[in-house]
Amino acid sequence: MNTRETQEEKNKGGRPLEPLTTLSDACANWYEIILESYENGGSDVEAMALIYKMRGSFSEGLFYRWLKDEEEFLQTIEAGRMLAKAWWVQNGRTNLSTKYFNYQGWFMQMKNRFGWVDKTEQKLDANVKQTTTIINLGNGELEQPDED
């Protein structure tokens, strides 16, 4: 049983699952258009918008299902993400000496898009000693006093 049949068995109701061929039918060179967007620093949302324009309909859920189920689509998006990251890194590197370069805006993009963080280091060194008092009541029961 192939992956497509398994998916259709899981989809017991609702609309039938749309294969990637619906994108190829709408636009034969879809991957080139999407990669061009990423090459210019584009994002997944921009890729989704391009697919919407090509097909006339699209959803975020379908985007993520195609990522999971369609190898060609996954490879295209992963390559696109790498190209977009390279564009943003190169833009920051080549504009560091530009007088009007908006470094803060660029840095916020890097933080939001690629998980960059302001590095902070915290070192906690503590020696903690804890004493527990147990009172033997002589009848086999143990009582712990309330600690204030």
C-alpha atoms as one frame of an Amber mdcrd trajectory, in Angstrom:
protein
   0.000   0.000   0.000   1.536   3.347  -0.972   1.557   6.536   1.093  -1.288
   8.099  -0.892  -3.636   5.170  -0.226  -2.780   5.253   3.460  -3.542   8.982
   3.623  -6.880   8.516   1.898  -7.803   5.767   4.361  -7.048   8.131   7.246
  -9.194  10.870   5.668 -12.569   9.314   6.443 -14.526  12.477   5.713 -14.289
  15.973   4.366 -12.605  17.030   1.192 -10.234  14.571  -0.478  -6.546  15.219
   0.138  -4.963  17.309  -2.601  -1.759  15.963  -4.117   1.146  18.163  -5.161
   0.161  17.566  -8.789  -2.596  20.154  -8.311   0.184  22.734  -7.968   2.076
  21.361 -10.981  -1.146  21.477 -13.010  -1.670  25.122 -12.043   1.924  26.154
 -12.744   4.536  23.848 -14.273   7.521  25.849 -12.971   6.130  26.467  -9.460
   9.412  25.534  -7.763  11.380  28.153  -9.762   8.922  30.892  -8.784   9.010
  29.902  -5.119  12.823  29.608  -5.046  13.133  33.059  -6.645  11.086  34.524
  -3.817  13.269  32.838  -1.212  16.436  33.932  -3.072  15.325  37.515  -2.409
  14.863  36.903   1.318  11.293  35.627   1.116   9.522  33.633   3.810   7.188
  30.645   4.029   4.231  33.038   4.193   5.327  34.630   0.919   5.683  31.165
  -0.629   2.137  30.348   0.533   0.870  33.568  -1.055   2.577  32.683  -4.349
   0.983  29.233  -4.317  -2.384  30.826  -3.591  -1.943  33.091  -6.619  -0.950
  30.145  -8.825  -3.805  27.864  -7.740  -6.529  30.338  -6.858  -6.874  28.703
  -3.440  -4.540  27.402  -0.761  -4.316  26.939   2.974  -1.594  26.892   5.576
  -2.697  23.390   6.560  -2.151  22.134   3.023   1.299  23.755   2.989   2.341
  21.815   6.098   0.757  18.578   4.869   2.688  18.863   1.606   5.865  19.443
   3.607   5.180  16.192   5.434   3.908  14.088   2.529   5.483  15.439  -0.676
   9.269  14.998  -0.950   9.677  17.338  -3.939   7.818  20.099  -2.126   9.819
  19.546   1.085  13.136  19.733  -0.781  12.062  22.892  -2.604  10.988  24.659
   0.600  14.094  23.546   2.531  16.336  24.805  -0.285  14.327  28.030  -0.347
  14.722  28.543   3.397  18.491  28.123   3.043  18.552  30.650   0.187  16.490
  33.143   2.205  18.765  32.816   5.218  21.814  33.323   3.003  20.211  36.473
   1.554  19.597  37.924   5.028  23.074  37.023   6.298  24.719  38.486   3.194
  22.592  41.630   3.449  23.780  42.200   7.009  27.411  41.393   6.186  27.639
  43.609   3.122  25.834  46.588   4.655  27.683  46.910   7.954  29.628  49.910
   6.686  26.617  51.531   4.986  25.741  54.751   6.793  21.961  54.389   6.624
  21.733  50.609   7.075  19.004  49.817   9.585  20.968  47.408  11.731  18.233
  47.119  14.364  15.610  46.243  11.766  17.935  43.682  10.204  18.761  42.184
  13.601  15.072  41.932  14.520  14.470  40.072  11.248  17.279  37.641  12.105
  15.865  37.100  15.585  12.312  36.557  14.378  13.087  34.516  11.272  16.075
  32.461  12.344  15.932  32.250  16.130  18.846  34.561  16.857  18.968  35.718
  20.479  20.780  38.316  22.499  23.327  36.272  24.382  23.119  36.531  28.114
  25.016  34.394  30.527  23.957  33.723  34.049  25.956  31.769  36.527  24.312
  30.606  39.699  26.487  29.163  42.402  24.865  28.295  45.689  25.558  25.917
  48.494  22.300  24.935  50.106  22.122  22.885  53.258  18.823  21.613  54.510
  18.200  20.183  57.936  15.151  18.115  58.737  14.031  17.599  62.330  12.143
  14.423  63.140  10.615  13.905  66.575  10.160  10.371  67.804   6.980  10.263
  69.912   7.901   6.881  71.393   4.784   5.142  70.065   6.203   4.234  66.652
   4.916   7.417  65.031   7.161  10.131  63.756   6.182  13.782  63.655   7.788
  16.547  61.646   7.297  19.981  63.147   5.980  22.784  60.956   8.803  24.793
  59.466   8.363  28.561  59.562
